[in-house]
Amino acid sequence: MNHEKAVVGFIGAGGIARSHAFSLNSLRYFYNDAPEIEFEAVSSATGVSRSAFAKRYGFKNSPSFEEFISSDNIDAVFILGPNKVHYEHLKAVIEMPSVKRIYLEKPVCSNAEEEKNIGLLAIKHSEIKIQVGFQFIFTSAIREALSFWKSGKLGKPLHFDIKYYHSDYLQKEYRDRRASRLTPAPDGGAMADLGSHAISLLIAFLGSRLRITSALQAGHFEDVPSDSDLFSLISLYDDSTRAAGTLSASRISSGTGDYFSFELYAEKGALRYSSASADSYEVYLGESGLWSRQMTGSNYIPVTSFPSGHVPPGWLRSMIHAHYVFLTGNDPVSFVPDIQHGLAVQKLVTETAVRLKEFRLATG
């Protein structure tokens, strides 16, 4: 049983930071071996926002960034600021003498040079655990679907299709409020923001030898830069298995809400998941000729099934489990998106940006 106390610091005080604070506060209700959490400090670019965040969510201090990285007692740092400063924050935090763990929100960086430098930092500081914020992969149904896939019962993959769709950016008022998310790819855009989760999942299932063969984008608004994709689709190919498929990300798909789905077809059957039925996944076995629904609910056995295994999961539930894995490592089942996984995702996100530029030039 691991009850080691975690002294936590946040860099970032926005909406995603509130989600992380909630999840950390919730750990003790879900896991008997969750560590004690001490909220030490929260830092952000604006003094007023970080002070208000600290007061509301129970952090002892709200220092400047320079003061934050001078701390000698914070051992778990959550990097939650804008995409474009993830690398700069990681580079500074990883040198803090007391830090043992870093939770880095996706995407891990904004360009190929930063991607290379993060790889070097990870080698230099291999003693520090770095987990990337792909919490989607900790959804109970996806977690169990991945375990089933790894059993080999479905055989070699043949083809796949993955989608992650929103519709909010159809509204100008929303675009105006989220202008910082409309920066050029690979820093911003649908593929970096949403598609990176889908790429993460695909790599977890099929490995990191996937390559992009083509890309396209759609959707145009006068207030959105042409190099920030609102909808994008990439075609991918795995040289080792000869499996191929498509992955698409959208911010402008009407009526979708927060929709995620994947279908994976193999020699001996198929597997599929949809967020429309988030408490289950489906399996088709060729030998039986039947589809079967595998109910998972909020079941995270062998570590927990609170409040009950049959209770439907929510978006925050997977983040809570991601934090449990980050702080304890006490889950032998879950796939853990470490920094090498994050870099593999980022490589494809960066390549997508190049392919989309080629598409824009070709189509005028």
C-alpha positions as CSV (number, residue, x, y, z in Angstrom):
1,M,0.0,0.0,0.0
2,N,1.5,3.3,-1.1
3,H,0.5,6.2,1.1
4,E,3.5,8.5,0.3
5,K,2.5,12.1,0.5
6,A,2.7,14.1,-2.8
7,V,3.6,17.8,-2.5
8,V,1.9,19.2,-5.6
9,G,2.5,22.3,-7.7
10,F,0.5,23.6,-10.7
11,I,1.8,25.7,-13.6
12,G,-1.4,27.1,-15.0
13,A,-4.7,28.3,-13.4
14,G,-7.3,27.9,-16.2
15,G,-10.1,25.5,-16.9
16,I,-8.0,22.4,-17.3
17,A,-6.2,23.2,-14.0
18,R,-9.6,23.1,-12.2
19,S,-10.2,19.7,-13.6
20,H,-6.9,18.5,-12.3
21,A,-7.5,20.0,-8.9
22,F,-10.9,18.2,-8.7
23,S,-9.4,14.9,-9.8
24,L,-6.6,15.1,-7.2
25,N,-9.0,15.9,-4.5
26,S,-11.2,12.9,-5.5
27,L,-8.4,10.3,-5.3
28,R,-9.0,9.4,-1.7
29,Y,-12.6,8.5,-2.4
30,F,-11.8,6.1,-5.2
31,Y,-8.5,4.4,-4.0
32,N,-7.6,3.0,-0.6
33,D,-3.9,3.4,-1.4
34,A,-4.0,7.0,-2.7
35,P,-1.3,9.2,-1.3
36,E,-2.0,12.3,0.8
37,I,-2.1,15.4,-1.4
38,E,-0.5,18.6,-0.2
39,F,-1.4,21.5,-2.5
40,E,1.7,23.6,-2.2
41,A,1.7,26.2,-5.0
42,V,0.0,27.3,-8.2
43,S,1.7,29.7,-10.7
44,S,0.5,31.3,-13.8
45,A,1.2,34.4,-16.0
46,T,-1.4,36.5,-14.2
47,G,-1.0,37.2,-10.5
48,V,-4.7,37.9,-9.9
49,S,-5.8,34.6,-11.5
50,R,-3.3,32.4,-9.7
51,S,-4.1,34.1,-6.3
52,A,-7.8,33.5,-6.9
53,F,-7.1,29.9,-7.9
54,A,-5.0,29.2,-4.9
55,K,-7.6,30.6,-2.5
56,R,-10.5,28.8,-4.1
57,Y,-8.8,25.4,-4.4
58,G,-6.7,25.2,-1.3
59,F,-3.1,25.9,-2.5
60,K,-0.8,27.4,0.1
61,N,1.0,29.8,-2.2
62,S,0.6,31.5,-5.6
63,P,4.2,32.4,-6.6
64,S,5.6,33.8,-9.9
65,F,7.1,31.2,-12.2
66,E,10.6,32.2,-11.1
67,E,9.7,31.7,-7.5
68,F,7.9,28.4,-8.3
69,I,10.9,26.8,-9.9
70,S,13.1,27.9,-6.9
71,S,11.0,25.7,-4.6
72,D,12.8,22.9,-2.8
73,N,9.8,20.9,-1.6
74,I,7.5,20.4,-4.5
75,D,7.8,16.8,-5.8
76,A,5.0,16.5,-8.3
77,V,4.4,19.3,-10.9
78,F,1.5,19.6,-13.3
79,I,2.3,21.6,-16.4
80,L,-1.1,23.0,-17.5
81,G,-0.3,26.2,-19.3
82,P,-0.8,27.1,-23.0
83,N,0.6,24.6,-25.6
84,K,3.3,27.0,-26.8
85,V,5.0,27.2,-23.4
86,H,4.9,23.5,-22.4
87,Y,8.5,22.9,-23.5
88,E,9.9,26.0,-21.7
89,H,8.0,25.0,-18.5
90,L,9.2,21.4,-18.7
91,K,12.8,22.4,-19.3
92,A,12.7,24.6,-16.1
93,V,10.7,22.2,-13.9
94,I,12.8,19.1,-14.7
95,E,15.8,20.8,-13.1
96,M,14.1,21.4,-9.8
97,P,16.0,19.4,-7.2
98,S,12.9,18.1,-5.4
99,V,10.8,17.1,-8.4
100,K,10.1,13.3,-8.8
101,R,7.1,13.4,-11.1
102,I,5.9,15.7,-13.9
103,Y,2.4,15.5,-15.4
104,L,2.7,17.2,-18.8
105,E,-0.6,18.2,-20.6
106,K,-0.7,17.4,-24.3
107,P,0.6,18.3,-26.8
108,V,4.0,18.1,-25.3
109,C,5.5,20.9,-27.4
110,S,4.9,23.1,-30.5
111,N,7.6,22.2,-33.0
112,A,10.2,19.7,-34.2
113,E,13.1,21.3,-32.4
114,E,11.3,21.3,-29.1
115,E,10.4,17.7,-29.7
116,K,14.1,16.7,-30.2
117,N,15.1,18.7,-27.1
118,I,12.5,17.0,-24.9
119,G,13.8,13.6,-26.0
120,L,17.3,14.7,-24.8
121,L,15.9,16.0,-21.5
122,A,14.1,12.7,-20.9
123,I,17.4,10.8,-21.3
124,K,19.3,13.2,-19.1
125,H,16.6,13.0,-16.3
126,S,15.5,9.4,-16.7
127,E,15.0,9.1,-12.9
128,I,12.0,11.5,-13.2
129,K,8.6,10.1,-14.1
130,I,6.9,12.0,-16.8
131,Q,3.3,11.2,-17.7
132,V,1.5,13.0,-20.6
133,G,-2.1,14.1,-20.3
134,F,-3.8,11.6,-22.6
135,Q,-6.4,10.7,-20.0
136,F,-8.8,9.4,-22.6
137,I,-6.8,6.2,-22.7
138,F,-7.7,5.6,-19.0
139,T,-11.4,5.4,-19.8
140,S,-12.5,2.1,-18.3
141,A,-13.9,0.7,-21.5
142,I,-10.9,1.7,-23.6
143,R,-8.6,0.4,-20.9
144,E,-10.3,-3.1,-21.0
145,A,-10.6,-3.0,-24.8
146,L,-6.8,-2.5,-25.1
147,S,-6.2,-5.4,-22.7
148,F,-8.4,-7.6,-24.9
149,W,-6.7,-6.5,-28.0
150,K,-3.3,-7.2,-26.5
151,S,-4.4,-10.8,-25.8
152,G,-4.0,-11.5,-29.6
153,K,-7.4,-13.2,-29.9
154,L,-8.3,-10.9,-32.9
155,G,-5.1,-11.6,-34.7
156,K,-3.2,-9.1,-36.9
157,P,-4.8,-5.7,-37.6
158,L,-6.1,-5.0,-41.1
159,H,-7.6,-1.5,-41.1
160,F,-9.0,1.1,-38.7
161,D,-11.1,4.3,-38.4
162,I,-10.9,6.8,-35.5
163,K,-12.9,10.0,-35.0
164,Y,-12.9,12.8,-32.4
165,Y,-15.5,15.5,-33.1
166,H,-16.7,18.7,-31.5
167,S,-19.0,21.4,-32.9
168,D,-18.3,24.4,-30.7
169,Y,-16.1,26.3,-33.1
170,L,-19.1,26.8,-35.5
171,Q,-20.1,29.7,-33.1
172,K,-18.1,32.9,-33.6
173,E,-18.6,33.9,-29.9
174,Y,-16.8,30.6,-29.0
175,R,-14.1,31.1,-31.5
176,D,-13.4,34.6,-30.1
177,R,-13.1,33.2,-26.6
178,R,-10.8,30.4,-27.7
179,A,-8.6,32.4,-30.1
180,S,-5.4,31.0,-28.5
181,R,-6.5,27.5,-29.7
182,L,-6.6,28.7,-33.3
183,T,-2.8,29.1,-33.7
184,P,-1.1,27.4,-36.6
185,A,-0.6,23.7,-36.5
186,P,1.1,21.9,-34.8
187,D,0.8,24.3,-31.9
188,G,-3.0,24.6,-32.4
189,G,-5.8,23.3,-34.5
190,A,-8.1,20.3,-34.3
191,M,-5.5,17.7,-34.9
192,A,-3.2,19.0,-32.1
193,D,-6.0,19.6,-29.6
194,L,-8.3,16.7,-30.3
195,G,-6.6,14.4,-32.8
196,S,-3.6,14.0,-30.5
197,H,-5.9,11.9,-28.2
198,A,-6.9,9.7,-31.1
199,I,-3.2,9.4,-32.2
200,S,-2.3,8.4,-28.7
201,L,-5.0,5.7,-28.7
202,L,-3.9,4.4,-32.1
203,I,-0.3,4.1,-31.0
204,A,-1.3,2.3,-27.8
205,F,-3.1,-0.3,-29.9
206,L,-0.8,-0.6,-32.9
207,G,2.6,0.7,-31.8
208,S,4.7,3.7,-32.9
209,R,5.7,2.6,-36.4
210,L,2.7,4.3,-38.1
211,R,3.4,6.8,-40.8
212,I,1.2,9.4,-42.5
213,T,0.6,9.0,-46.2
214,S,-1.7,12.0,-46.8
215,A,-3.7,14.7,-45.1
216,L,-6.5,17.1,-45.8
217,Q,-8.5,19.8,-44.0
218,A,-11.9,21.5,-44.4
219,G,-13.9,24.4,-43.0
220,H,-13.2,28.1,-43.5
221,F,-14.1,31.2,-41.5
222,E,-12.7,34.7,-42.1
223,D,-11.6,35.0,-38.5
224,V,-9.7,31.7,-38.4
225,P,-6.2,31.5,-39.9
226,S,-6.0,29.2,-42.8
227,D,-3.2,27.2,-41.2
228,S,-5.3,26.4,-38.2
229,D,-7.3,23.3,-39.1
230,L,-10.9,23.2,-38.1
231,F,-11.4,19.7,-39.5
232,S,-8.5,17.5,-40.6
233,L,-8.1,13.9,-41.7
234,I,-4.9,11.9,-42.0
235,S,-4.4,8.5,-43.7
236,L,-1.9,6.2,-41.9
237,Y,0.0,3.0,-42.8
238,D,1.8,0.5,-40.6
239,D,4.7,-1.0,-42.5
240,S,5.1,-3.8,-40.0
241,T,1.5,-5.2,-40.3
242,R,0.4,-3.5,-43.5
243,A,-2.6,-2.2,-41.6
244,A,-4.0,1.2,-42.9
245,G,-6.8,3.5,-42.0
246,T,-8.0,7.1,-41.3
247,L,-8.0,9.4,-38.3
248,S,-10.0,12.6,-38.2
249,A,-10.5,15.4,-35.8
250,S,-13.1,18.2,-36.0
251,R,-14.2,21.3,-34.2
252,I,-17.1,22.0,-36.6
253,S,-19.2,18.8,-36.8
254,S,-22.8,19.8,-36.0
255,G,-24.6,17.8,-33.4
256,T,-21.7,15.8,-32.1
257,G,-21.1,17.2,-28.7
258,D,-18.0,15.5,-27.4
259,Y,-17.9,12.4,-29.7
260,F,-15.1,9.9,-29.9
261,S,-15.1,6.5,-31.7
262,F,-12.8,3.9,-33.1
263,E,-13.2,0.8,-35.1
264,L,-10.3,-1.7,-35.5
265,Y,-10.7,-4.6,-37.9
266,A,-8.4,-7.7,-37.7
267,E,-7.9,-11.1,-39.3
268,K,-10.0,-12.9,-36.7
269,G,-12.6,-10.3,-35.7
270,A,-13.1,-6.6,-34.9
271,L,-13.3,-4.3,-32.0
272,R,-15.2,-0.9,-31.6
273,Y,-15.9,1.8,-29.1
274,S,-18.1,4.9,-29.1
275,S,-18.4,7.6,-26.5
276,A,-22.2,7.4,-27.2
277,S,-22.0,4.2,-25.1
278,A,-19.1,5.0,-22.9
279,D,-19.6,2.2,-20.4
280,S,-18.9,-0.6,-22.9
281,Y,-17.0,-1.7,-26.0
282,E,-17.9,-4.3,-28.6
283,V,-16.1,-7.3,-30.0
284,Y,-16.8,-9.4,-33.0
285,L,-15.3,-12.9,-33.2
286,G,-15.1,-14.5,-36.6
287,E,-15.3,-18.0,-35.2
288,S,-18.7,-17.3,-33.7
289,G,-20.0,-14.8,-36.2
290,L,-21.4,-12.6,-33.5
291,W,-20.9,-9.2,-32.0
292,S,-20.9,-9.0,-28.2
293,R,-21.1,-5.9,-25.9
294,Q,-18.6,-5.9,-23.0
295,M,-19.9,-3.8,-20.2
296,T,-17.3,-2.0,-18.1
297,G,-19.0,0.9,-16.4
298,S,-16.6,2.5,-13.9
299,N,-14.8,-0.8,-13.3
300,Y,-11.1,-0.4,-12.7
301,I,-10.4,-3.8,-11.2
302,P,-7.9,-4.9,-9.8
303,V,-7.4,-1.5,-8.2
304,T,-10.9,-0.1,-7.7
305,S,-14.6,-0.1,-8.8
306,F,-16.0,2.9,-6.9
307,P,-18.8,3.7,-6.6
308,S,-19.7,0.5,-8.4
309,G,-18.5,-1.3,-11.4
310,H,-21.8,-0.8,-13.2
311,V,-22.0,3.0,-12.8
312,P,-21.5,4.9,-16.0
313,P,-18.1,6.6,-16.3
314,G,-17.6,10.3,-17.0
315,W,-14.9,12.4,-18.6
316,L,-13.3,13.3,-15.2
317,R,-13.3,9.7,-14.1
318,S,-10.5,8.8,-16.5
319,M,-8.5,11.8,-15.3
320,I,-8.8,10.7,-11.7
321,H,-7.4,7.3,-12.7
322,A,-4.7,8.9,-14.7
323,H,-3.7,10.8,-11.5
324,Y,-3.7,7.6,-9.5
325,V,-1.4,5.9,-12.0
326,F,0.8,9.0,-12.1
327,L,1.2,9.2,-8.3
328,T,1.3,5.5,-7.4
329,G,2.0,3.4,-10.5
330,N,-0.1,0.7,-8.8
331,D,-2.1,-0.4,-11.9
332,P,-0.6,-3.3,-13.9
333,V,-3.4,-3.1,-16.5
334,S,-3.5,0.4,-17.7
335,F,-1.3,1.7,-20.6
336,V,0.7,4.6,-19.3
337,P,1.4,7.4,-21.7
338,D,5.0,8.3,-20.8
339,I,7.2,10.9,-22.4
340,Q,8.3,8.6,-25.2
341,H,4.6,7.9,-26.0
342,G,4.0,11.7,-25.9
343,L,6.9,12.3,-28.3
344,A,5.6,9.5,-30.7
345,V,2.2,11.3,-30.8
346,Q,3.9,14.7,-31.3
347,K,5.9,13.3,-34.2
348,L,2.7,12.5,-36.0
349,V,1.0,15.8,-35.1
350,T,4.1,17.7,-36.4
351,E,4.0,15.6,-39.6
352,T,0.3,16.3,-40.0
353,A,1.0,20.1,-40.0
354,V,3.5,19.6,-42.9
355,R,1.0,17.4,-44.8
356,L,-1.8,20.0,-44.3
357,K,0.4,22.7,-45.6
358,E,1.0,20.6,-48.7
359,F,-2.7,20.1,-49.1
360,R,-3.4,23.9,-48.8
361,L,-0.8,24.7,-51.4
362,A,-2.2,22.0,-53.8
363,T,-5.8,23.2,-53.4
364,G,-5.1,26.9,-53.5
